[in-house]
Amino acid sequence: MAVKLRLVRMGKKKQPTYRVVAADSRSPRDGRFLEILGTYAPRGRSGAEPDAVITIDNAKALKWLSQGAQPTERVERLLRASGAWDEFQAAKAK
């Protein structure tokens, strides 16, 4: 079973929020997933917080990456922003 780290769309119309999940690559975008790794709010959580909010559990992300899960391009950027990608690359180089 090929596992991908990808986004699942949540939220209201024109106000998206996303979950970062580990899912079987054959399942649909908003379908079944194996585990939730974090959230991503590209427009912030409210009007008072207009910047993007990224919350990722780095330990869970490292676990899935070490088991061979492939992140999508967007999720890879989010992992770089949270620092999980650099930790994974350092562990892989050892």
C-alpha positions as CSV (number, residue, x, y, z in Angstrom):
1,M,0.0,0.0,0.0
2,A,1.5,3.3,-1.1
3,V,1.0,6.1,1.5
4,K,0.9,9.7,0.7
5,L,1.0,12.7,3.0
6,R,-1.6,15.1,1.6
7,L,-4.2,17.7,2.3
8,V,-7.9,17.1,3.0
9,R,-10.1,20.2,2.5
10,M,-12.3,21.4,5.4
11,G,-14.0,24.6,6.3
12,K,-16.6,26.8,4.7
13,K,-17.1,28.0,1.2
14,K,-14.3,30.5,0.3
15,Q,-12.8,30.0,3.8
16,P,-10.7,26.8,3.4
17,T,-8.8,25.0,6.1
18,Y,-7.0,21.8,5.5
19,R,-5.9,18.8,7.5
20,V,-2.5,17.3,6.7
21,V,-3.1,13.5,6.7
22,A,-1.4,10.2,5.9
23,A,-3.7,8.4,3.4
24,D,-3.6,5.5,0.9
25,S,-2.7,7.0,-2.4
26,R,-5.7,5.3,-4.1
27,S,-8.3,6.9,-1.8
28,P,-10.2,10.1,-2.8
29,R,-9.0,13.6,-1.7
30,D,-11.6,13.9,1.1
31,G,-11.9,10.1,1.6
32,R,-10.5,7.8,4.2
33,F,-7.2,8.5,5.8
34,L,-4.9,6.7,8.2
35,E,-3.9,9.5,10.6
36,I,-4.1,13.2,11.0
37,L,-0.7,14.9,11.2
38,G,-1.8,18.6,11.5
39,T,-3.7,21.5,10.1
40,Y,-3.1,24.3,7.6
41,A,-5.2,27.5,7.5
42,P,-3.9,29.5,4.5
43,R,-6.1,32.6,5.3
44,G,-5.5,32.5,9.0
45,R,-8.1,31.5,11.6
46,S,-9.9,34.9,11.9
47,G,-9.8,38.5,10.7
48,A,-7.5,39.3,13.6
49,E,-5.0,36.7,12.4
50,P,-4.7,37.2,8.7
51,D,-1.4,35.2,8.2
52,A,-1.4,31.5,7.3
53,V,-1.4,29.1,10.3
54,I,0.5,25.8,10.1
55,T,0.3,23.3,12.9
56,I,2.0,20.0,12.3
57,D,3.0,17.2,14.7
58,N,6.6,16.7,13.7
59,A,6.9,13.4,15.5
60,K,4.0,11.8,13.5
61,A,5.3,13.3,10.3
62,L,8.8,11.9,10.8
63,K,7.3,8.5,11.6
64,W,5.4,8.4,8.3
65,L,8.3,9.8,6.3
66,S,10.7,7.2,7.7
67,Q,8.2,4.4,6.8
68,G,8.3,5.6,3.1
69,A,5.3,7.9,2.8
70,Q,5.6,10.4,-0.1
71,P,4.4,14.0,0.6
72,T,2.7,16.0,-2.1
73,E,4.4,19.2,-3.2
74,R,2.3,21.5,-1.0
75,V,2.7,19.2,2.1
76,E,6.5,19.1,1.5
77,R,6.5,22.9,1.7
78,L,4.5,22.8,4.9
79,L,6.9,20.3,6.4
80,R,9.8,22.5,5.5
81,A,8.0,25.5,7.2
82,S,7.4,23.4,10.4
83,G,11.0,22.0,10.4
84,A,10.0,18.3,10.0
85,W,11.5,18.0,6.6
86,D,14.9,19.2,7.7
87,E,14.8,16.7,10.6
88,F,13.9,13.9,8.2
89,Q,16.7,14.8,5.8
90,A,19.2,14.9,8.7
91,A,18.1,11.5,10.0
92,K,18.2,10.0,6.5
93,A,21.8,11.3,6.0
94,K,23.0,9.4,9.1
